[in-house]
Amino acid sequence: MTPEEPQGTATASDARPFVQRMTGALQLQAPAYDEIAADPQATNQAAVVVAIAALAQALGGPERIPLADLPIALSWAYFSWLLPGTLMWVVATKILGHEANLPRLLRCLGFATVPQVLWLAGLLSSGSIPFELSLGVLIFGLALVGNVIAIRQAFAIDTIRAVQTLLLGFLAFVGVAMIIGFVLEQFDTAL
């Protein structure tokens, strides 16, 4: 079976509605990620999930931002989805030998951001540090496991290889971020 084929039993006729896909991703259901990976139409849905997650974090997260800064938060969310996802795909396909097309991986990683929607609960916290800390730990844990499942289903690999791919992709992203930071620092001192 090639990575472009559906990994689960879902077909186009029994595809879940968008909200059910989000719920399945939040519940860490591998069949939901199989369906997302197999459906090219889910790429736009993944972009919407990234936007919803970014808005939820901006409005209810520990560092709430003014409404005027929402376009910046949204831009950052897309950058944080596309650049690390692309680097992870390069590492996975060129170094680890996994097979999947980039949009397939980005769809899955986009839906893996759905736990950030839980930041909306932060609106109820009234600034309670223990609540926000607990909520942050929950969201981080769900997102981490969700990313592993997303990678596993996108590349049709086992969990250990998915964790390796996530770690190597993260290291590649840190390396690129350090290089970009160094270059920007040089321009700042040169100006």
Secondary structure, 3 states (H helix, E strand, C coil): CCCCCCCCCCCHHHCCCHHHHHHHHHCCCHHHHHHHHHCCCHHHHHHHHHHHHHHHHHHHCCCCCCHHHHHHHHHHHHHHHHHHHHHHHHHHHHHCCCCCCHHHHHHHHHHCCHHHHHHHHHHHCCCCHHHHHHHHHHHHHHHHHHHHHHHHHHHCCCHHHHHHHHHHHHHHHHHHHHHHHHHHHHHHHHC
